[in-house]
Amino acid sequence: MDKKSASAVIERLKRCLGAGSDSELSRITKVNRQTLSNWKTRNTVPYTLCIQAAEEQHFSLDWLLLGVGQPTSHALAEETASNCSSPPLTDKQQELLALFDNLSAVQQQDLLADVKEKSRISEMEKALEDLKAQMDSLKNLR
């Protein structure tokens, strides 16, 4: 998929607005689902909608429209870093983000789904370990 195609822009717009589907994007933007489909067919997305979404959600317009650079603007990243007490990203985290940004929107969604599933499994394994430890401690009380 071409990074500048309407479909690619719409995928990034969904990410920007936190929409998981075209239907959800339609609801969030208050745009008819058929209109959204027409944008893809005509390979065009309203520039004003993209500007508004980028400004409101603090996403880079270059990233949103062209698929280049980082999703968040450099100025926002600096502002966030200066106003935030969390530690700066490690080299490994920065590398991961850069690699992630080079993937297509579909690949990013697939990867996020895989990571969420892996995280869910890890949480379940931890919960099982905790339950086992509780059962062992109850056995020792007898």
C-alpha positions in Angstrom: 0.0 0.0 0.0 1.3 3.4 -1.0 2.0 5.5 2.1 0.3 8.5 0.5 -2.9 6.6 -0.7 -6.2 7.5 0.9 -6.4 4.0 2.4 -3.0 4.5 4.1 -4.0 8.0 5.4 -7.3 6.6 6.7 -5.4 3.8 8.5 -3.1 6.5 10.1 -6.2 8.6 10.9 -7.8 5.6 12.7 -4.6 5.3 14.7 -4.5 9.0 15.4 -8.1 9.0 16.6 -8.0 5.6 18.3 -10.5 4.0 16.0 -10.2 0.2 15.5 -12.4 0.0 12.4 -13.7 2.1 9.5 -17.1 2.1 11.2 -15.6 3.4 14.4 -13.7 6.1 12.5 -17.0 7.1 10.8 -18.7 7.4 14.2 -15.8 9.5 15.7 -15.5 11.8 12.7 -19.3 12.0 12.2 -18.8 11.0 8.6 -21.1 8.6 6.9 -19.5 5.1 6.4 -20.3 5.3 2.7 -18.5 8.7 2.5 -15.4 7.0 4.0 -15.7 4.3 1.4 -15.9 6.9 -1.3 -12.7 8.5 0.0 -10.9 5.2 -0.5 -12.4 4.7 -4.0 -11.5 8.3 -5.1 -8.2 8.1 -3.3 -8.8 11.4 -1.5 -9.2 12.4 2.2 -10.4 15.9 3.2 -7.3 17.9 4.2 -9.3 19.9 6.8 -10.3 16.7 8.6 -6.6 15.6 8.7 -5.4 19.0 10.0 -8.1 19.0 12.7 -7.3 15.4 13.8 -3.6 16.1 13.9 -4.0 19.3 15.9 -6.4 17.8 18.4 -4.6 14.6 18.9 -1.1 16.1 18.7 0.0 13.9 15.8 2.5 15.0 13.1 0.7 16.1 9.9 3.6 14.9 7.9 3.2 11.5 9.4 -0.6 11.5 9.0 -0.7 12.6 5.4 2.6 11.3 4.0 3.6 8.5 6.3 7.0 10.0 6.9 8.7 10.8 10.2 7.3 9.9 13.7 3.6 9.9 14.5 4.0 12.6 17.1 5.6 15.9 16.2 9.2 16.6 17.4 8.0 19.7 19.3 5.3 17.7 21.1 7.8 14.9 21.9 10.1 17.5 23.4 7.3 19.2 25.3 6.0 15.9 26.6 9.5 14.9 27.7 10.0 18.1 29.6 6.6 18.0 31.3 6.8 14.3 32.1 8.7 12.6 34.9 9.0 9.3 33.0 12.5 8.4 31.9 13.6 8.9 28.3 13.3 6.0 25.9 16.2 3.6 25.8 18.0 2.9 22.5 16.2 -0.4 22.2 12.8 1.3 22.6 13.7 4.0 20.1 14.8 1.4 17.6 11.6 -0.5 18.1 9.5 2.6 17.5 11.5 3.4 14.4 11.0 -0.1 13.0 7.3 0.0 13.9 6.8 3.3 12.1 8.3 1.8 8.9 5.6 -0.9 8.8 2.4 -0.5 6.9 -0.7 0.3 8.8 -2.0 -3.2 8.4 1.3 -4.7 9.6 1.3 -2.3 12.6 -2.2 -3.4 13.5 -1.2 -7.1 13.2 1.9 -6.5 15.4 -0.1 -4.6 18.0 -2.6 -7.5 18.1 0.2 -10.0 18.6 1.9 -7.9 21.3 -1.5 -7.5 23.2 -2.1 -11.2 23.0 1.4 -12.0 24.3 0.9 -9.5 27.1 -2.5 -11.1 27.9 -0.9 -14.6 28.0 2.0 -13.3 30.3 -0.6 -11.8 32.7 -2.5 -15.1 32.8 0.7 -17.0 33.4 1.6 -14.6 36.3 -1.9 -15.0 37.7 -1.6 -18.8 37.5 1.8 -18.6 39.3 0.2 -16.5 42.0 -2.7 -18.9 42.4 -0.3 -21.8 42.7 1.7 -20.0 45.4 -1.5 -19.3 47.3 -2.6 -23.0 47.0 0.8 -24.1 48.2 0.7 -21.8 51.2 -2.8 -23.1 52.0 -1.5 -26.7 51.9 1.2 -25.8 54.3 -1.3 -24.4 56.8 -2.9 -27.9 57.2 
